[in-house]
Amino acid sequence: MHPACPVCQLSFEPEPGFYFGAMFVSYAINTLQFFFAWGLLVYFYPSYTLVHLLTLLFGVVMLSLPFTFRLSRAIWLALFVRYDPTWEKKQND
């Protein structure tokens, strides 16, 4: 993530440790991914083993890690920082 917004210069890290809560959002996203991947595994390969399940879950996590990392930070930031779509227009007036 950028350290600040390129348009309005809003700091994306308001305080040290701000994104600690994004870890919990990431945990929720990963849990949903686990259940979805597990459901697909059960549907397409009902006689799976523990090794198959763990390999699938590890692959899902590793492939989606960059996306999940950024998404969880963006969700956490959106919970605490209001977006004002008219900000740039107000600056130009």
PASE-137820 format. One line per field, with one value per atom (N, C-alpha, C, O, CB): residue number from 1; chain; x, y, z; atom name; residue in three letters. Coordinates in Angstrom, 3 decimals. Each point is the difference from the previous one (the first is absolute). Glycine has a CB too. Layout:
zavex c(NUM	...)
kolmi c(A	...)
px c(X	...)
py c(Y	...)
pz c(Z	...)
mise c(CA	...)
drendo c(ALA	...)
END
This chain:
zavex c(1	1	1	1	1	2	2	2	2	2	3	3	3	3	3	4	4	4	4	4	5	5	5	5	5	6	6	6	6	6	7	7	7	7	7	8	8	8	8	8	9	9	9	9	9	10	10	10	10	10	11	11	11	11	11	12	12	12	12	12	13	13	13	13	13	14	14	14	14	14	15	15	15	15	15	16	16	16	16	16	17	17	17	17	17	18	18	18	18	18	19	19	19	19	19	20	20	20	20	20	21	21	21	21	21	22	22	22	22	22	23	23	23	23	23	24	24	24	24	24	25	25	25	25	25	26	26	26	26	26	27	27	27	27	27	28	28	28	28	28	29	29	29	29	29	30	30	30	30	30	31	31	31	31	31	32	32	32	32	32	33	33	33	33	33	34	34	34	34	34	35	35	35	35	35	36	36	36	36	36	37	37	37	37	37	38	38	38	38	38	39	39	39	39	39	40	40	40	40	40	41	41	41	41	41	42	42	42	42	42	43	43	43	43	43	44	44	44	44	44	45	45	45	45	45	46	46	46	46	46	47	47	47	47	47	48	48	48	48	48	49	49	49	49	49	50	50	50	50	50	51	51	51	51	51	52	52	52	52	52	53	53	53	53	53	54	54	54	54	54	55	55	55	55	55	56	56	56	56	56	57	57	57	57	57	58	58	58	58	58	59	59	59	59	59	60	60	60	60	60	61	61	61	61	61	62	62	62	62	62	63	63	63	63	63	64	64	64	64	64	65	65	65	65	65	66	66	66	66	66	67	67	67	67	67	68	68	68	68	68	69	69	69	69	69	70	70	70	70	70	71	71	71	71	71	72	72	72	72	72	73	73	73	73	73	74	74	74	74	74	75	75	75	75	75	76	76	76	76	76	77	77	77	77	77	78	78	78	78	78	79	79	79	79	79	80	80	80	80	80	81	81	81	81	81	82	82	82	82	82	83	83	83	83	83	84	84	84	84	84	85	85	85	85	85	86	86	86	86	86	87	87	87	87	87	88	88	88	88	88	89	89	89	89	89	90	90	90	90	90	91	91	91	91	91	92	92	92	92	92	93	93	93	93	93)
kolmi c(A	A	A	A	A	A	A	A	A	A	A	A	A	A	A	A	A	A	A	A	A	A	A	A	A	A	A	A	A	A	A	A	A	A	A	A	A	A	A	A	A	A	A	A	A	A	A	A	A	A	A	A	A	A	A	A	A	A	A	A	A	A	A	A	A	A	A	A	A	A	A	A	A	A	A	A	A	A	A	A	A	A	A	A	A	A	A	A	A	A	A	A	A	A	A	A	A	A	A	A	A	A	A	A	A	A	A	A	A	A	A	A	A	A	A	A	A	A	A	A	A	A	A	A	A	A	A	A	A	A	A	A	A	A	A	A	A	A	A	A	A	A	A	A	A	A	A	A	A	A	A	A	A	A	A	A	A	A	A	A	A	A	A	A	A	A	A	A	A	A	A	A	A	A	A	A	A	A	A	A	A	A	A	A	A	A	A	A	A	A	A	A	A	A	A	A	A	A	A	A	A	A	A	A	A	A	A	A	A	A	A	A	A	A	A	A	A	A	A	A	A	A	A	A	A	A	A	A	A	A	A	A	A	A	A	A	A	A	A	A	A	A	A	A	A	A	A	A	A	A	A	A	A	A	A	A	A	A	A	A	A	A	A	A	A	A	A	A	A	A	A	A	A	A	A	A	A	A	A	A	A	A	A	A	A	A	A	A	A	A	A	A	A	A	A	A	A	A	A	A	A	A	A	A	A	A	A	A	A	A	A	A	A	A	A	A	A	A	A	A	A	A	A	A	A	A	A	A	A	A	A	A	A	A	A	A	A	A	A	A	A	A	A	A	A	A	A	A	A	A	A	A	A	A	A	A	A	A	A	A	A	A	A	A	A	A	A	A	A	A	A	A	A	A	A	A	A	A	A	A	A	A	A	A	A	A	A	A	A	A	A	A	A	A	A	A	A	A	A	A	A	A	A	A	A	A	A	A	A	A	A	A	A	A	A	A	A	A	A	A	A	A	A	A	A	A	A	A	A	A	A	A	A	A	A	A	A	A	A	A	A	A	A	A	A	A	A	A	A	A	A	A	A	A	A	A	A	A	A	A	A	A	A	A	A)
px c(0.845	-0.845	0.886	1.118	-2.963	1.317	0.706	-0.010	-0.939	0.294	1.673	-0.020	-1.071	-0.479	2.903	-2.799	-1.033	-0.774	0.471	0.934	-2.591	-0.847	0.671	0.405	-2.515	2.234	0.638	-0.828	0.545	0.560	-2.395	-0.857	-0.087	0.268	-1.577	0.927	-0.261	1.086	-0.081	-2.336	3.424	1.126	-0.407	0.728	0.361	-2.232	-0.422	0.943	0.243	-2.667	2.946	0.904	-0.766	-1.038	2.498	-0.949	-0.628	0.454	-0.452	0.305	1.012	0.420	-0.173	0.965	0.702	-2.906	-0.280	0.797	0.334	-2.591	2.560	0.761	0.743	-0.399	-1.278	2.744	0.712	-0.934	-0.739	2.921	-2.132	-0.827	-1.436	-0.840	2.309	-1.778	-1.384	-0.568	-1.169	1.656	0.335	-0.482	0.028	-0.164	0.949	-0.586	-0.058	-1.378	-0.101	1.796	-2.727	-1.355	-0.239	-0.881	0.125	1.538	-0.140	0.372	-0.416	0.916	0.278	0.353	-1.256	-0.110	2.376	-3.201	-1.231	-0.909	-0.687	0.857	-0.174	-0.751	0.599	-0.733	0.147	1.902	0.676	-0.317	-0.179	2.000	-1.888	-0.348	-1.403	-0.213	1.694	-2.426	-1.362	-0.033	-0.688	-0.209	1.630	0.045	0.614	-0.516	0.704	0.909	0.639	-0.918	-0.019	2.249	-2.979	-0.932	-1.069	-0.338	0.750	-0.940	-0.975	0.618	-0.640	-0.524	2.403	0.686	0.208	-0.163	1.299	-0.778	0.198	-1.277	0.023	1.722	-2.859	-1.263	-0.436	-0.528	-0.123	0.870	-0.349	0.854	-0.523	-0.159	1.994	0.907	-0.310	0.032	1.746	-2.071	-0.342	-1.293	-0.096	1.258	-2.147	-1.252	0.209	-0.591	-0.600	2.031	0.310	0.716	-0.280	0.421	0.768	0.727	-0.962	0.087	1.973	-2.960	-0.977	-0.919	-0.357	0.442	-0.463	-0.907	0.667	-0.574	-0.594	2.395	0.664	0.828	0.247	-0.197	0.376	0.864	-0.400	0.710	1.209	-3.043	-0.534	0.902	-0.126	-2.097	3.113	0.869	1.377	1.022	-2.251	1.248	1.267	0.667	-0.643	-0.254	2.190	0.755	0.404	-0.179	1.029	-0.315	0.460	1.110	0.066	-0.677	1.470	1.079	-0.591	0.466	1.074	-2.554	-0.657	-0.588	0.173	-0.697	-0.162	-0.635	1.031	-0.159	-1.695	2.906	1.023	0.744	0.345	-0.098	0.002	0.669	-0.881	0.472	0.757	-2.500	-0.933	-0.082	0.072	-1.378	1.158	-0.121	1.277	-0.063	-1.548	2.759	1.275	0.102	0.427	0.668	-1.484	0.039	-0.940	0.355	0.238	-1.791	-0.977	0.542	-0.094	-1.803	2.460	0.527	1.178	0.064	-0.814	1.661	1.186	-0.353	0.589	0.787	-2.325	-0.366	-0.805	0.099	-0.089	-0.797	-0.836	0.605	-0.623	-1.332	3.128	0.609	0.144	-0.405	1.614	-0.656	0.113	-1.362	-0.158	2.246	-3.065	-1.339	-0.642	-0.564	0.328	0.325	-0.600	0.656	-0.684	0.147	1.852	0.729	-0.497	-0.314	2.322	-2.075	-0.432	-1.479	-0.399	2.163	-2.576	-1.434	-0.306	-0.831	0.396	1.083	-0.263	0.435	-0.675	0.961	0.828	0.426	-0.967	-0.303	2.683	-2.861	-0.947	-1.328	-0.594	1.684	-1.554	-1.241	0.170	-0.875	0.286	1.702	0.243	0.082	-0.556	1.765	-0.528	0.100	-1.372	-0.321	2.666	-3.157	-1.326	-0.930	-0.939	1.242	-0.051	-0.824	0.222	-0.893	0.956	1.110	0.353	0.209	0.015	1.007	-0.861	0.243	-1.136	-0.232	2.762	-3.223	-1.133	0.505	0.932	-2.390	0.843	0.317	-0.934	-1.218	2.032	-0.260	-0.789	0.240	1.022	-0.895	-1.043	0.213	0.003	0.461	-1.515	0.555	-0.029	1.193	0.029	-2.501	3.453	1.134	0.739	0.297	-0.082	0.090	0.774	-0.782	0.585	0.580	-2.462	-0.829	-0.001	0.050	-1.485	1.378	0.031	1.311	0.034	-1.590	2.661	1.313	0.134	0.681	0.269	-1.602	0.096	-0.933	0.185	0.453	-1.619	-0.954	0.546	-0.681	-1.152)
py c(-1.180	1.180	1.237	-0.002	-1.234	2.261	1.278	0.541	-0.271	0.754	0.275	0.580	1.072	0.243	-0.728	1.128	1.051	-0.008	-0.513	1.932	-0.845	0.097	0.937	1.102	-1.526	0.010	0.867	1.240	0.957	-2.978	2.029	1.139	0.984	1.189	-2.653	0.960	0.917	-0.033	0.742	-1.044	-0.541	-0.118	-0.504	0.210	1.633	-2.498	-0.590	-1.147	-0.874	1.525	-0.653	-1.068	-1.301	-0.045	1.711	-2.729	-1.307	-0.740	-1.117	1.027	0.679	-0.585	1.075	0.667	-2.266	1.771	1.091	-0.087	1.030	-0.923	-1.301	-0.165	-1.323	-0.899	2.281	-1.519	-1.288	-1.119	0.162	1.044	-2.314	-1.135	0.108	-0.790	0.511	1.246	0.204	-1.241	-0.334	2.760	-3.107	-1.138	-1.315	-1.060	2.237	-1.142	-1.218	-0.649	-1.226	2.184	-0.173	-0.519	-0.638	-0.849	2.585	-1.335	-0.606	-1.476	-0.775	2.989	-2.596	-1.402	-0.830	-1.121	1.778	-0.126	-0.725	-0.057	-0.998	1.717	0.339	0.001	-1.048	-0.741	3.206	-2.523	-0.990	-1.418	-0.903	2.555	-1.839	-1.308	-0.408	-1.157	1.592	0.483	-0.298	-0.339	-0.934	2.466	-0.782	-0.263	-1.370	-0.763	3.232	-2.787	-1.305	-1.133	-1.058	2.134	-0.875	-1.031	-0.268	-1.154	1.838	0.369	-0.181	-0.736	-0.862	2.957	-1.756	-0.684	-1.478	-0.857	3.009	-2.449	-1.387	-0.802	-1.090	1.830	-0.212	-0.729	-0.176	-1.049	1.948	0.120	-0.097	-1.059	-0.833	3.255	-2.393	-0.983	-1.408	-0.957	2.722	-1.892	-1.300	-0.516	-1.178	1.783	0.256	-0.396	-0.470	-0.992	2.615	-0.911	-0.430	-1.344	-0.849	3.244	-2.586	-1.269	-1.143	-1.061	2.281	-1.018	-1.035	-0.296	-1.154	1.885	0.301	-0.180	-0.752	-0.939	3.043	-1.679	-0.581	-1.245	-0.811	3.080	-2.435	-1.126	-0.481	0.271	0.618	-1.597	-0.368	-0.921	-0.040	0.299	-0.984	-0.921	0.615	-0.665	-1.298	3.232	0.698	-0.475	-0.567	2.561	-1.750	-0.306	1.306	1.077	-3.256	2.077	1.190	0.710	1.229	-2.323	0.336	0.596	0.823	1.106	-3.034	1.396	0.768	1.298	1.065	-3.205	2.045	1.184	1.054	1.174	-2.619	1.036	0.961	0.608	1.181	-2.461	0.475	0.520	1.031	1.059	-3.237	1.860	0.944	1.305	1.082	-3.012	1.833	1.205	0.831	1.228	-2.431	0.552	0.722	0.719	1.153	-2.842	1.014	0.624	1.188	1.035	-3.238	2.052	1.099	1.212	1.128	-2.782	1.418	1.112	0.665	1.227	-2.382	0.384	0.586	0.765	1.043	-2.904	1.347	0.697	1.269	0.969	-3.163	2.191	1.170	0.953	1.005	-2.408	1.115	0.828	1.476	0.852	-2.877	2.372	1.439	0.686	1.118	-1.617	-0.164	0.567	0.158	1.049	-2.090	-0.002	0.028	1.067	0.694	-3.138	2.573	0.993	1.411	0.769	-2.281	1.839	1.352	0.231	1.078	-1.070	-1.034	0.138	0.213	0.843	-2.286	0.705	0.148	1.378	0.596	-3.075	2.981	1.349	1.060	0.966	-1.745	0.600	0.961	-0.019	1.052	-1.340	-0.899	-0.095	0.673	0.746	-2.892	1.888	0.598	1.516	0.704	-2.777	2.581	1.443	0.600	1.077	-1.353	-0.407	0.518	0.053	0.795	-1.703	0.074	0.033	1.270	0.424	-2.913	3.092	1.125	1.320	1.052	-2.701	1.622	1.227	0.163	-0.867	0.668	1.304	0.253	0.451	0.798	-0.183	-1.125	0.383	1.126	-0.121	-2.219	3.414	1.131	0.172	0.562	0.572	-1.604	0.090	1.424	0.232	-2.439	3.161	1.390	0.804	1.220	-1.368	-0.508	0.716	0.811	1.173	-2.955	1.169	0.714	1.191	1.048	-3.190	1.996	1.104	1.144	1.166	-2.786	1.300	1.031	0.752	1.196	-2.565	0.661	0.638	0.972	1.019	-3.035	1.700	0.848	1.205	0.947	-2.962	1.996	1.127	1.150	1.012	-2.613)
pz c(0.000	0.000	0.000	0.515	0.703	-1.799	0.024	1.434	0.748	-3.173	2.820	1.346	0.165	1.108	-0.947	-1.274	0.050	-1.308	-1.015	2.580	-1.523	-1.194	-1.008	0.370	1.005	-2.635	-0.981	-0.347	-0.550	-0.352	1.205	-0.329	1.156	-0.169	-1.365	2.730	1.124	1.074	0.979	-1.419	0.273	0.932	1.387	0.970	-2.219	1.352	1.270	0.341	-0.832	0.421	1.609	0.426	0.146	0.661	0.519	-1.797	0.106	1.254	0.252	-2.740	3.258	1.274	1.069	0.372	-1.499	1.628	0.936	1.297	0.587	-1.561	1.422	1.244	-0.054	-0.741	2.047	-0.540	0.029	0.478	0.971	-0.526	-1.131	0.378	-0.448	0.432	1.475	-2.772	-0.441	-0.674	0.191	-0.473	-0.502	-0.773	0.767	-0.605	-1.404	3.299	0.802	-0.130	-0.047	1.660	-1.670	-0.150	-1.354	-0.137	1.707	-2.587	-1.324	0.040	-0.861	-0.205	2.060	0.166	0.259	-0.496	1.388	-0.132	0.295	-1.234	-0.217	2.627	-3.211	-1.249	-0.943	-0.656	0.941	-0.348	-0.823	0.464	-0.817	0.375	1.743	0.557	-0.458	-0.365	2.374	-1.996	-0.433	-1.497	-0.411	2.208	-2.594	-1.438	-0.261	-0.817	0.344	1.160	-0.175	0.445	-0.629	0.964	0.723	0.459	-1.055	-0.263	2.646	-2.984	-1.085	-1.184	-0.603	1.327	-1.055	-1.089	0.326	-0.869	0.258	1.855	0.420	-0.171	-0.571	2.198	-1.140	-0.098	-1.451	-0.371	2.606	-3.047	-1.411	-0.695	-0.740	0.745	0.230	-0.609	0.499	-0.774	0.581	1.456	0.566	-0.616	-0.343	2.493	-2.293	-0.635	-1.435	-0.425	1.885	-2.204	-1.367	-0.012	-0.846	0.152	1.620	0.092	0.306	-0.617	1.393	0.153	0.350	-1.186	-0.240	2.652	-3.143	-1.128	-1.153	-0.552	1.221	-1.030	-1.161	0.315	-0.893	-0.050	2.176	0.367	1.395	0.968	-2.404	1.554	1.319	0.823	1.224	-2.223	0.367	0.761	0.237	-0.166	-0.817	1.369	0.229	1.292	0.883	-2.121	1.318	1.217	0.663	-0.567	-0.411	2.161	0.723	-0.776	-0.004	2.190	-2.834	-0.796	-1.150	-0.275	0.871	-1.258	-1.075	0.543	-0.593	-0.620	2.328	0.585	0.383	-0.333	1.176	-0.148	0.429	-1.181	0.023	2.094	-3.149	-1.196	-0.694	-0.414	0.136	0.156	-0.617	0.785	-0.582	-0.315	2.202	0.821	-0.040	-0.056	1.539	-1.455	-0.087	-1.342	-0.055	1.582	-2.607	-1.322	-0.103	-0.564	-0.397	1.506	-0.041	0.747	-0.483	0.345	1.309	0.795	-0.705	-0.062	2.159	-2.616	-0.627	-1.281	-0.282	1.251	-1.733	-1.235	0.266	-0.753	-0.414	2.225	0.278	1.028	0.344	-0.893	1.035	1.048	-0.376	0.791	-0.071	-1.883	-0.322	-0.067	0.491	-1.758	0.665	-0.110	1.382	0.313	-2.593	3.097	1.333	0.876	0.751	-0.960	0.116	0.790	-0.307	0.908	-0.872	-1.307	-0.388	0.274	0.440	-2.190	1.486	0.225	1.475	0.339	-2.331	2.865	1.432	0.501	0.839	-0.548	-0.798	0.386	-0.521	0.700	-0.700	-1.226	-0.574	0.758	0.235	-2.482	2.628	0.773	1.353	0.438	-1.607	1.829	1.317	-0.097	0.844	-0.132	-1.724	-0.194	-0.289	0.504	-1.358	0.050	-0.347	1.208	0.025	-2.324	3.292	1.203	0.823	0.734	-0.705	-0.145	0.868	-0.726	0.639	0.838	-2.784	-0.759	-1.000	-0.842	1.117	-0.173	-0.905	-1.361	-0.098	2.054	-2.986	-1.370	-0.418	0.129	-0.681	0.062	-0.461	-1.503	-0.395	2.685	-3.127	-1.443	-0.530	-1.118	0.938	0.946	-0.445	0.506	-0.164	0.112	0.663	0.583	-1.040	0.225	1.482	-2.856	-1.020	-0.546	-0.272	-0.328	0.438	-0.481	1.001	-0.392	-0.872	2.561	1.042	0.014	0.292	1.053	-1.666	-0.034	-1.155	0.113	0.953	-2.178	-1.183	0.045	-0.764	-0.505	2.136	0.100	0.787	0.168	-0.326)
mise c(N	CA	C	O	CB	N	CA	C	O	CB	N	CA	C	O	CB	N	CA	C	O	CB	N	CA	C	O	CB	N	CA	C	O	CB	N	CA	C	O	CB	N	CA	C	O	CB	N	CA	C	O	CB	N	CA	C	O	CB	N	CA	C	O	CB	N	CA	C	O	CB	N	CA	C	O	CB	N	CA	C	O	CB	N	CA	C	O	CB	N	CA	C	O	CB	N	CA	C	O	CB	N	CA	C	O	CB	N	CA	C	O	CB	N	CA	C	O	CB	N	CA	C	O	CB	N	CA	C	O	CB	N	CA	C	O	CB	N	CA	C	O	CB	N	CA	C	O	CB	N	CA	C	O	CB	N	CA	C	O	CB	N	CA	C	O	CB	N	CA	C	O	CB	N	CA	C	O	CB	N	CA	C	O	CB	N	CA	C	O	CB	N	CA	C	O	CB	N	CA	C	O	CB	N	CA	C	O	CB	N	CA	C	O	CB	N	CA	C	O	CB	N	CA	C	O	CB	N	CA	C	O	CB	N	CA	C	O	CB	N	CA	C	O	CB	N	CA	C	O	CB	N	CA	C	O	CB	N	CA	C	O	CB	N	CA	C	O	CB	N	CA	C	O	CB	N	CA	C	O	CB	N	CA	C	O	CB	N	CA	C	O	CB	N	CA	C	O	CB	N	CA	C	O	CB	N	CA	C	O	CB	N	CA	C	O	CB	N	CA	C	O	CB	N	CA	C	O	CB	N	CA	C	O	CB	N	CA	C	O	CB	N	CA	C	O	CB	N	CA	C	O	CB	N	CA	C	O	CB	N	CA	C	O	CB	N	CA	C	O	CB	N	CA	C	O	CB	N	CA	C	O	CB	N	CA	C	O	CB	N	CA	C	O	CB	N	CA	C	O	CB	N	CA	C	O	CB	N	CA	C	O	CB	N	CA	C	O	CB	N	CA	C	O	CB	N	CA	C	O	CB	N	CA	C	O	CB	N	CA	C	O	CB	N	CA	C	O	CB	N	CA	C	O	CB	N	CA	C	O	CB	N	CA	C	O	CB	N	CA	C	O	CB	N	CA	C	O	CB	N	CA	C	O	CB	N	CA	C	O	CB	N	CA	C	O	CB	N	CA	C	O	CB	N	CA	C	O	CB	N	CA	C	O	CB	N	CA	C	O	CB	N	CA	C	O	CB	N	CA	C	O	CB	N	CA	C	O	CB	N	CA	C	O	CB	N	CA	C	O	CB	N	CA	C	O	CB)
drendo c(MET	MET	MET	MET	MET	HIS	HIS	HIS	HIS	HIS	PRO	PRO	PRO	PRO	PRO	ALA	ALA	ALA	ALA	ALA	CYS	CYS	CYS	CYS	CYS	PRO	PRO	PRO	PRO	PRO	VAL	VAL	VAL	VAL	VAL	CYS	CYS	CYS	CYS	CYS	GLN	GLN	GLN	GLN	GLN	LEU	LEU	LEU	LEU	LEU	SER	SER	SER	SER	SER	PHE	PHE	PHE	PHE	PHE	GLU	GLU	GLU	GLU	GLU	PRO	PRO	PRO	PRO	PRO	GLU	GLU	GLU	GLU	GLU	PRO	PRO	PRO	PRO	PRO	GLY	GLY	GLY	GLY	GLY	PHE	PHE	PHE	PHE	PHE	TYR	TYR	TYR	TYR	TYR	PHE	PHE	PHE	PHE	PHE	GLY	GLY	GLY	GLY	GLY	ALA	ALA	ALA	ALA	ALA	MET	MET	MET	MET	MET	PHE	PHE	PHE	PHE	PHE	VAL	VAL	VAL	VAL	VAL	SER	SER	SER	SER	SER	TYR	TYR	TYR	TYR	TYR	ALA	ALA	ALA	ALA	ALA	ILE	ILE	ILE	ILE	ILE	ASN	ASN	ASN	ASN	ASN	THR	THR	THR	THR	THR	LEU	LEU	LEU	LEU	LEU	GLN	GLN	GLN	GLN	GLN	PHE	PHE	PHE	PHE	PHE	PHE	PHE	PHE	PHE	PHE	PHE	PHE	PHE	PHE	PHE	ALA	ALA	ALA	ALA	ALA	TRP	TRP	TRP	TRP	TRP	GLY	GLY	GLY	GLY	GLY	LEU	LEU	LEU	LEU	LEU	LEU	LEU	LEU	LEU	LEU	VAL	VAL	VAL	VAL	VAL	TYR	TYR	TYR	TYR	TYR	PHE	PHE	PHE	PHE	PHE	TYR	TYR	TYR	TYR	TYR	PRO	PRO	PRO	PRO	PRO	SER	SER	SER	SER	SER	TYR	TYR	TYR	TYR	TYR	THR	THR	THR	THR	THR	LEU	LEU	LEU	LEU	LEU	VAL	VAL	VAL	VAL	VAL	HIS	HIS	HIS	HIS	HIS	LEU	LEU	LEU	LEU	LEU	LEU	LEU	LEU	LEU	LEU	THR	THR	THR	THR	THR	LEU	LEU	LEU	LEU	LEU	LEU	LEU	LEU	LEU	LEU	PHE	PHE	PHE	PHE	PHE	GLY	GLY	GLY	GLY	GLY	VAL	VAL	VAL	VAL	VAL	VAL	VAL	VAL	VAL	VAL	MET	MET	MET	MET	MET	LEU	LEU	LEU	LEU	LEU	SER	SER	SER	SER	SER	LEU	LEU	LEU	LEU	LEU	PRO	PRO	PRO	PRO	PRO	PHE	PHE	PHE	PHE	PHE	THR	THR	THR	THR	THR	PHE	PHE	PHE	PHE	PHE	ARG	ARG	ARG	ARG	ARG	LEU	LEU	LEU	LEU	LEU	SER	SER	SER	SER	SER	ARG	ARG	ARG	ARG	ARG	ALA	ALA	ALA	ALA	ALA	ILE	ILE	ILE	ILE	ILE	TRP	TRP	TRP	TRP	TRP	LEU	LEU	LEU	LEU	LEU	ALA	ALA	ALA	ALA	ALA	LEU	LEU	LEU	LEU	LEU	PHE	PHE	PHE	PHE	PHE	VAL	VAL	VAL	VAL	VAL	ARG	ARG	ARG	ARG	ARG	TYR	TYR	TYR	TYR	TYR	ASP	ASP	ASP	ASP	ASP	PRO	PRO	PRO	PRO	PRO	THR	THR	THR	THR	THR	TRP	TRP	TRP	TRP	TRP	GLU	GLU	GLU	GLU	GLU	LYS	LYS	LYS	LYS	LYS	LYS	LYS	LYS	LYS	LYS	GLN	GLN	GLN	GLN	GLN	ASN	ASN	ASN	ASN	ASN	ASP	ASP	ASP	ASP	ASP)
END
